[in-house]
């Protein structure tokens, strides 16, 4: 049979004793990643909405000008 290396056994013991702390830090890291990703998504969405509003305002101004000129 193969013997388990000493360092591997110590590593597994370390994981066992600190597993709640490790899981907590991984959870915080996941939350930070999701928050940053969602913030970037919202920022991009707001920029797109602002550009759309500007385009619609320009179109409305042009249509109003055309309607005013045709009367």
QUIKA-V77740 format. One record per residue. PSI is psi in radians with two decimals (* if undefined). D_LAST is the distance of its C-alpha to the last C-alpha in Angstrom with 2 decimals. Layout:
<<PSI D_LAST> <PSI D_LAST>>
This chain:
<<2.66 96.90> <2.42 94.46> <2.42 94.65> <2.28 91.48> <2.63 91.09> <-0.73 91.75> <-0.58 88.41> <-0.73 86.56> <-0.76 88.48> <-0.68 87.74> <-0.78 84.05> <-0.64 83.93> <-0.72 85.79> <-0.76 83.31> <-0.72 80.40> <-0.72 82.18> <-0.50 82.85> <0.41 79.38> <-0.63 77.23> <-0.69 75.35> <-0.73 74.50> <-0.79 73.36> <-0.66 71.19> <-0.82 69.69> <-0.66 68.78> <-0.65 67.32> <-0.77 65.24> <-0.74 63.95> <-0.73 63.18> <-0.72 61.26> <-0.74 59.27> <-0.74 58.40> <-0.81 57.32> <-0.71 55.09> <-0.81 53.59> <-0.70 52.81> <-0.75 51.36> <-0.65 49.17> <-0.75 48.04> <-0.71 47.02> <-0.80 45.14> <-0.72 43.26> <-0.81 42.49> <-0.67 41.08> <-0.73 39.09> <-0.68 37.56> <-0.76 36.63> <-0.72 34.97> <-0.70 33.01> <-0.70 31.88> <-0.69 30.72> <-0.73 28.84> <-0.74 27.12> <-0.74 26.10> <-0.77 24.73> <-0.65 22.73> <-0.75 21.33> <-0.75 20.32> <-0.71 18.64> <-0.72 16.79> <-0.73 15.71> <-0.76 14.55> <-0.71 12.57> <-0.72 10.96> <-0.74 10.22> <-0.73 8.82> <-0.69 6.57> <-0.66 5.60> <-0.51 5.56> <-0.26 3.83> <* 0.00>>
